[in-house]
Structures are given as C-alpha cells and as structure tokens.
Amino acid sequence: MRFDSLVFPVFLALVTLLHARLRSTRGQNSFLLLCSYLFYGWIDPLFCLLIGFSTAVDFLVARAMESPGAHRKRLLGLSIASNLGLLGIFKYLDFFIENVATACSMLGFQAHPTTLGLLLPIGISFYTFQSLGYTIDVYRKQVAPCRDPLRFALFVSFFPQLVSGPIERANRLLPQLKTHRTLSHNHVREALPLLLRGWTLKLVVADGIAPHVDRIFALANPSQVMLAAGTLAFSIQILADFSAYTDLARGSAKLLGIQLVENFQRPYAALSPSHFWRRWHISLSLWFRDYLYIPLGGSRQSRFRISCALLFTLVAAGAWHGAAWSFLGWGLFHGLALCLGHAVGWNASWKPRNKKQLVLGWGGTMAVVGLGWAMFRAPSISWLISALTNPSWSPEELGSAFLLGIICGVYSMFWLLEHWIQRTPKPLVQGAFSAACLLACLLLAPELRGDFLYFRF
C-alpha cells in the first residue's frame, strides 16, 4: 500500500481508531501485526512470506544465543547469511549473472546467461537491516533477546516504517511495543503537521519536479548545462521524496503512540561531506557506522585503516541502494570525498572561522553532493561522462535550464517557509500553514504520480 494513495488515509484512520479502543498491549500488537502484513501484502501477498522467514530466523537465532554453550558466532553467521542471502538473491543475483556473462564475452568465451527476473520485494533492504541489527545487538549483549514472538514480529514489520524506514534499533522500538498505547490530543497535534508536510513534499514538490528530471536524464546527448539543471532538480526531488516518506512514517506512528527516529536534519545545510552524512538518511548512516565502519577499525586505527574502512563502508552503502555500477561509483566517490576530508581536516567537526570559509565549506559540500547525485541518477557511467565532457549548449537549452532553476527555487521556498513556521510557536500561524499544505495537495498534485524513490531499494 502506498502512502500517497487514496486508500491509505482511510486505512490509517481506521487502524488508529480501532487500535485506540483495544485495552490490552497484546491485543494492540496482534492488531498492528495483522494490519502491517495487510499493508505489506497489498501489492503481492507473497512478499509476506519473505518477511515472515526473516522474522522467524532472527527470532530463533537470538533466543538460541542465550542458551548455555551456544555457538554464538555460528548463530550470528546464520542470521547474516539468511538476511544478506535474501538481498543477494532478489537484488543482486541477476546483476552478477549479467556481469559474469559480459566478462566471459570480453575474454572470448561464448556465454548464454539465464537471469531469474525476480521481482524485487519492496522494502527488503530496510527490514533485513533492521532485523539483522537486532541479532548483532543480541550477539554483542547490548540487547536482551525478545521472548515474545508477536512483539518481535511487529518490530520487524511495523507498517509505518516497513517499506522505506527509518531503520529502527531494537533498544528503541521494542520497549515501546511492550507497553499499552493510547491516542491523545498531543499525539494528533504532533502527527497531523507531519502527515500534511509529508504529503505536500511528495505530491506537490517531488512529483511536481519529477517529469523535468526524467526528461533531462533521458536525453541522448545532454550538455553540461542540462546536466547541471537536471542534477539541481534531482537534488530537490530526492530530498522531498525521501523525507516525505519519513514524515508520513513518523506521523502515522505517532497516531499509534510510537516514536520513530528523525531521519533528516537539513542535509543541504551541511558544511562538509562528513557533516552531510550525519544529516542525510541518519538511521542508515548510523547503521553502517555501528555495524560495519567501527568493526572494520574506523576511528581507532591508523589513517590508512580509517580510509580503507571509509571506502569499504561507502561502497557497501552504494551497493545497498541497488545493483548497478552507478550506485557503486556513487558510493566510491563519496568514500573518496570523506577520506580526503579527513586527511585535510574538513570533517563533521570542522567549524568555519569567517564568512568566506563558511561559503567555501558549504559550496564545496554541495559540489560533492551534487556530483554524487548526478552519478546516482545517471542511466549509466558512460552517459554521465559524455554529459560532463560536452560543453556545447544552445540558447534553448540555456533557457530551459534557467526556467528549471526558477522552478527549483520556488520549490525550495517550501523548506525555508516550513523552517520559519517551526520556529514560530503561534498555533494560528502553524494551523494556517497546515491548511495551506492541505490545499496545495488538493489543487497542485499532478495526476500522474510515481512511486517513492526508495521503494526500489
């Protein structure tokens, strides 16, 4: 089920009202688990089998770890193998087969690959990482194994954050599922602005700018001017699209008495690449930091060891986003940028001493992020190289780029206005802004809407 469908508001309202009427925690958890599987299986019920498999394996593995004499490393290996195995089969197997066939052809061998053509289950990268993080925490004895299969199943499949995060930690979400939850005036007052902001960002901003982005990145031979315009537009689209999902997830969860983590903190105000990654997709960044970067020796070893850990972690993050060389290149590019930043002191703790350094730090960060988004969105690496090396442009292209820049500026005003509204504690002003968001969704939402971008990851 999609957050931006007409069905979802009705579904959410019914779930909220019925959930609030249940008097026992177990009854609430059972109801939410049923609703979560209904939500996830709305498109294809077979997807529920995969999430059920991942849930069962990790629940049993964690329980087995507390047994005397348990082979904890082997049990952890089983959890890692099952979760990454699901990702490998559904997300990367066809990519691997195709590239092996290409390599064989380059070496003069005739290859006739047969790909499986499996449909990628929505959200598989999110719930496998959340479940895997739980077993790693149990292995490290940072979290006690959950003894209630119902509560653990809901932890893995909680529908507001199931499909595109945020990726929750066991020590944060599991305790919230252990207590009875009520629907209060404060929950509604906090949830509605999040929901309206999320729908506005998705329906008006992200879907409004998406056709311009698609048109530019479908050009056969784009110029540098069009690439720059398309990259600027995509930078706005992906932030609006992904942060919209997080807002909708957090707002929906608040109505059910659950607090989800914040996933974005004005990432385009970052002053260094490291600073950007502390503000962008925070739950995933922290997941890779705690479960990959630090175990590889990050922040504890020599500069060479730190650089290797950074490169490996960012390449892994790129691979997490999809089975394509452009994603791997995007991860490697950001990894190199972080290594260079650490080497020259341009990291998350860097503070500008004057306005010139402030402008240079922000401008350099946006240049790195923008080039990274161009790699992320480009249909191929060769397409991107062709666009980067094509300085020619026509007056029509310059005019189109200028017009698109104005459109991007208009859309960007939403964040500036919303940030000002947040700092204005007057209920009348905030209520007027929420009403304006609702009106914008009703009047300005395009008829043709695309899926949330992170559904494919």
C-alpha positions in Angstrom: 0.0 0.0 0.0 1.3 3.4 -0.9 1.3 6.4 1.5 0.2 8.7 -1.4 -2.8 6.6 -2.4 -6.4 7.5 -1.6 -6.7 4.2 0.3 -4.0 4.9 2.9 -5.7 7.8 4.8 -8.8 5.7 5.2 -6.6 2.7 6.3 -4.7 4.8 8.7 -7.8 6.4 10.3 -9.4 3.0 10.8 -6.3 1.5 12.2 -5.8 4.5 14.6 -9.4 4.4 15.9 -9.5 0.6 16.3 -6.0 0.4 17.9 -7.0 3.1 20.5 -10.0 1.0 21.5 -8.1 -2.1 22.3 -7.5 -2.5 26.1 -4.5 -4.8 26.2 -1.0 -4.5 24.8 -1.1 -7.9 23.3 -4.4 -7.1 21.6 -2.9 -3.9 20.2 0.3 -5.7 19.0 -1.8 -8.5 17.4 -3.9 -6.0 15.6 -1.0 -3.9 14.4 0.8 -7.1 13.2 -2.2 -8.1 11.1 -2.5 -4.6 9.7 1.2 -4.5 8.9 1.0 -7.7 6.9 -2.1 -6.4 5.1 -0.2 -3.2 4.3 2.8 -5.1 3.0 0.9 -7.7 1.1 -1.4 -5.2 -0.6 0.5 -5.4 -3.8 1.8 -9.0 -3.6 0.9 -11.3 -0.7 3.9 -13.5 -1.5 6.1 -10.7 -0.1 4.8 -11.6 3.3 6.5 -15.0 3.2 9.9 -13.3 2.9 9.4 -11.0 5.8 8.0 -13.9 7.8 11.1 -16.0 7.0 13.5 -13.3 8.1 11.5 -12.7 11.3 11.4 -16.4 12.2 15.1 -17.0 11.6 16.3 -14.0 13.6 13.9 -14.6 16.5 15.1 -18.2 16.9 18.7 -17.2 16.4 18.6 -14.6 19.1 16.8 -17.0 21.5 19.4 -19.7 20.8 22.2 -17.3 21.7 21.2 -17.2 25.3 21.4 -20.9 25.7 24.4 -22.2 27.7 27.2 -23.4 25.4 25.6 -21.8 22.3 27.9 -21.2 19.4 27.1 -17.5 19.2 29.3 -16.8 16.2 27.8 -19.5 14.2 24.3 -18.4 15.1 25.2 -14.8 14.1 26.6 -16.1 10.9 23.3 -17.9 10.2 21.4 -14.6 10.7 23.8 -12.7 8.5 23.7 -15.4 5.8 19.9 -15.5 5.8 19.3 -11.8 5.6 22.1 -11.0 3.2 21.2 -14.1 1.3 17.7 -12.7 0.7 19.2 -9.5 -0.5 21.7 -11.3 -2.7 19.1 -13.5 -4.5 16.4 -10.9 -5.1 18.6 -7.8 -5.5 22.0 -8.8 -6.9 21.9 -12.2 -8.5 20.7 -11.1 -11.9 23.3 -8.3 -11.9 26.0 -10.8 -11.0 25.0 -13.2 -13.8 24.9 -10.4 -16.4 28.3 -9.1 -15.5 29.9 -12.5 -15.4 28.5 -13.1 -18.9 29.9 -9.8 -20.1 33.3 -10.6 -18.6 33.3 -14.0 -20.4 32.4 -12.4 -23.7 35.3 -9.9 -23.3 37.6 -12.9 -22.7 36.4 -14.6 -25.9 34.1 -17.2 -24.3 30.5 -17.5 -25.5 28.1 -17.1 -22.6 24.3 -17.6 -22.7 23.2 -16.3 -19.3 19.8 -17.1 -17.9 18.6 -14.5 -15.4 15.9 -15.2 -12.9 13.9 -12.0 -13.5 12.8 -11.9 -9.8 10.6 -9.1 -8.7 12.4 -7.0 -6.0 10.3 -7.1 -2.9 9.5 -3.6 -1.7 11.5 -2.5 1.4 13.6 -5.7 1.6 16.8 -3.7 2.2 15.2 -1.9 5.1 13.6 -4.7 7.1 16.5 -7.1 6.6 18.9 -4.5 8.0 16.6 -3.8 10.9 16.2 -7.5 11.8 19.9 -8.1 11.3 20.8 -5.2 13.5 18.8 -6.8 16.3 20.7 -10.1 16.1 24.0 -8.3 16.1 23.0 -6.3 19.2 22.0 -9.5 20.9 25.3 -11.1 20.0 27.1 -8.1 21.5 24.9 -8.4 24.6 23.7 -4.8 24.1 20.1 -6.0 23.9 18.3 -8.9 25.6 16.7 -11.5 23.3 13.0 -10.8 22.8 11.0 -13.7 24.3 7.7 -12.7 22.7 7.4 -13.7 19.0 4.4 -11.5 18.5 6.3 -8.4 19.7 9.3 -9.2 17.7 7.3 -9.9 14.5 5.7 -6.4 14.9 9.2 -4.9 15.5 10.3 -6.2 12.1 7.1 -5.5 10.2 5.7 -2.3 11.8 3.9 -0.8 8.7 4.7 3.0 9.0 8.5 2.4 8.6 8.5 -1.0 6.9 8.9 0.0 3.3 11.4 2.9 3.4 12.5 3.3 7.0 13.7 4.8 9.2 15.6 1.8 10.2 14.8 1.4 13.9 17.0 -0.1 16.6 15.8 -2.9 18.9 16.6 -1.0 22.1 14.4 1.9 20.9 11.4 0.3 19.3 10.9 -3.0 21.2 10.3 -1.3 24.6 7.6 0.9 23.0 5.8 -2.2 21.9 5.8 -3.6 25.4 3.5 -1.0 26.9 -0.1 -0.1 26.3 -0.5 2.8 23.9 -3.2 5.5 24.0 -4.4 8.1 21.5 -4.1 11.5 23.0 -4.7 15.1 21.8 -0.9 15.7 21.8 -0.4 12.7 19.5 -2.9 14.1 17.0 -1.5 17.6 17.3 2.1 16.4 16.6 1.1 13.8 13.9 -1.1 16.0 11.6 1.6 18.5 10.7 4.0 15.7 9.9 1.4 14.0 7.7 0.5 17.2 5.8 4.1 18.1 5.3 4.9 14.6 4.1 2.0 14.6 1.6 2.9 18.1 0.4 6.6 17.2 -0.2 5.6 14.1 -2.1 2.5 15.1 -4.0 3.5 18.7 -4.8 7.3 19.0 -4.7 8.7 15.6 -5.5 6.1 14.5 -8.1 5.9 18.1 -9.5 9.6 18.2 -10.3 10.0 14.5 -11.3 8.9 15.0 -15.0 11.6 17.6 -15.5 14.2 15.3 -14.0 13.1 12.3 -16.1 13.2 14.4 -19.3 16.8 15.6 -18.8 18.2 12.2 -17.8 16.5 10.6 -20.8 18.4 12.9 -23.2 20.7 11.0 -25.6 23.5 13.7 -25.6 23.0 16.2 -22.8 25.2 19.2 -22.3 26.9 20.3 -19.1 24.2 23.0 -18.7 21.4 20.5 -18.9 23.2 18.1 -16.6 23.7 20.8 -14.0 20.0 21.8 -14.2 18.9 18.1 -14.0 21.2 17.5 -11.0 19.8 20.5 -9.2 16.3 19.3 -9.8 17.0 15.8 -8.8 18.7 17.0 -5.6 15.4 18.6 -4.6 13.3 15.7 -5.8 15.1 13.0 -3.8 15.2 15.1 -0.6 11.5 15.9 -0.9 10.6 12.3 -1.9 12.5 10.5 0.8 12.0 13.0 3.7 8.2 12.9 2.8 8.1 9.2 3.4 9.9 9.7 6.7 7.5 12.4 7.8 4.5 10.2 6.8 6.0 7.3 8.7 6.7 9.3 11.8 3.2 10.9 11.7 1.5 7.6 11.2 3.4 6.0 14.1 2.6 9.0 16.4 -1.1 8.3 16.0 -0.4 4.8 17.2 1.7 6.0 20.2 5.1 5.1 18.7 8.0 7.5 18.3 10.2 6.9 15.3 13.7 8.4 14.9 14.2 11.5 12.8 15.9 10.7 9.5 16.8 14.1 8.1 18.2 17.2 9.6 18.6 19.9 6.9 21.3 17.9 5.0 21.8 20.6 2.4 22.9 23.0 5.1 26.0 20.7 5.8 29.4 22.3 5.7 31.4 19.1 4.9 30.8 15.7 3.3 31.0 14.1 6.7 28.6 16.6 8.1 26.2 15.8 5.2 26.2 12.1 6.1 25.3 12.9 9.7 22.2 14.7 8.4 21.1 12.6 5.5 19.3 9.2 6.0 20.6 9.2 9.5 19.3 5.8 10.5 21.1 4.1 7.6 24.3 6.1 8.2 24.3 5.1 11.8 23.6 1.5 10.9 26.7 1.4 8.6 28.8 3.2 11.2 27.9 0.9 14.1 27.8 -2.4 12.3 30.4 -2.0 9.5 32.7 1.0 9.8 33.6 0.7 13.5 34.1 -3.1 13.4 36.4 -2.6 10.4 38.6 -0.4 12.6 37.2 3.1 11.8 38.2 5.9 14.2 40.5 3.6 16.2 43.4 2.8 13.9 45.9 4.5 11.5 44.8 7.0 8.9 45.2 4.3 6.3 43.0 1.9 8.2 40.4 4.6 8.6 40.5 5.4 4.9 40.1 1.7 4.0 37.1 1.4 6.4 35.5 4.5 5.0 35.9 3.4 1.4 34.5 -0.1 2.1 31.6 1.3 4.1 30.6 3.8 1.5 30.9 1.3 -1.4 28.7 -1.1 0.6 26.2 1.8 1.1 26.2 2.4 -2.6 25.6 -1.3 -3.3 22.8 -1.3 -0.7 21.0 1.2 -2.9 20.9 -1.0 -5.9 22.6 -3.5 -8.3 24.2 -1.1 -10.8 27.7 0.2 -11.4 26.4 3.8 -11.0 25.5 3.1 -7.3 28.9 1.5 -6.7 30.5 4.5 -8.3 28.4 6.9 -6.2 29.5 5.1 -3.0 33.2 5.1 -4.0 33.0 8.8 -4.9 31.6 9.7 -1.5 34.1 7.4 0.2 37.0 9.2 -1.5 35.5 12.6 -0.6 35.3 11.5 3.1 38.9 10.2 3.0 40.1 13.5 1.5 38.1 15.5 4.0 39.5 13.6 7.0 43.0 14.0 5.6 42.8 17.8 5.4 40.6 18.3 8.5 37.4 19.0 6.5 35.2 16.7 8.6 32.0 16.9 10.7 33.8 18.8 13.5 35.2 21.4 11.1 34.0 24.9 12.0 34.4 27.9 9.7 36.3 30.9 11.1 34.7 33.5 8.9 32.1 34.0 6.2 34.5 33.2 3.4 35.2 29.8 4.9 31.5 29.3 5.5 30.7 29.9 1.9 33.6 27.7 0.7 32.7 24.9 3.0 29.1 24.9 2.0 29.8 25.4 -1.7 32.4 22.6 -1.7 30.0 20.2 0.1 27.2 21.0 -2.3 29.5 20.4 -5.3 30.5 17.0 -3.9 26.8 16.1 -3.1 25.6 17.4 -6.5 28.2 15.4 -8.5 27.3 12.4 -6.4 23.6 12.8 -7.2 24.4 13.1 -10.9 26.2 9.7 -10.6 23.3 8.3 -8.6 20.6 9.3 -11.1 22.5 8.9 -14.4 21.4 5.9 -16.5 25.0 4.8 -16.9 28.5 5.9 -16.2 29.2 6.4 -19.9 26.2 8.7 -20.1 27.5 10.8 -17.2 31.0 11.1 -18.7 29.5 12.1 -22.0 27.5 14.9 -20.4 30.4 16.1 -18.2 32.6 16.4 -21.3 30.0 18.1 -23.5 30.4 21.9 -23.0 28.3 22.9 -26.0 24.8 24.3 -25.4 22.1 26.0 -27.3 20.1 29.1 -26.3 17.1 26.9 -26.0 18.9 24.7 -23.5 20.1 27.7 -21.5 16.6 29.0 -21.4 15.2 25.6 -20.3 17.9 25.3 -17.6 17.2 28.9 -16.4 13.4 28.2 -16.2 14.1 24.9 -14.3 16.3 26.8 -11.9 13.4 29.2 -11.1 11.1 26.2 -10.6 13.7 24.6 -8.2 13.9 27.9 -6.3 10.1 28.1 -5.9 10.0 24.5 -4.6 12.9 25.2 -2.2 10.9 28.0 -0.6 8.8 25.4 1.0 11.7 24.3 3.3 12.5 27.9 4.2 8.9 28.7 5.0 8.5 25.5 6.9 11.6 26.1 8.9 10.4 29.6 9.8 7.0 28.2 10.8 8.6 25.6 13.1 10.4 28.4 14.9 7.1 30.3 15.3 5.2 28.9 18.3 1.9 30.6 17.4 -0.8 28.0 16.8 -2.7 30.3 14.4 0.4 30.5 12.1 1.1 26.8 12.3 -2.6 26.0 11.6 -2.6 28.3 8.6 0.5 26.6 7.2 -1.0 23.1 7.7 -4.2 24.3 5.9 -2.1 25.7 3.1 -0.3 22.3 2.8 -3.7 20.5 2.5 -4.9 23.0 -0.1 -1.7 22.6 -2.1 -2.1 18.8 -2.1 -5.7 19.1 -3.3 -5.0 21.7 -6.0 -1.4 21.2 -7.2 -0.8 17.4 -7.0 -0.1 16.1 -10.5 -2.5 13.4 -11.9 0.4 11.0 -12.7 2.4 10.2 -9.6 5.4 7.9 -9.3 6.4 5.5 -6.6 8.6 6.8 -3.7 12.1 6.7 -5.0 13.4 4.5 -2.1 10.8 1.8 -2.8 13.3 0.3 -5.3 15.9 0.0 -2.7 
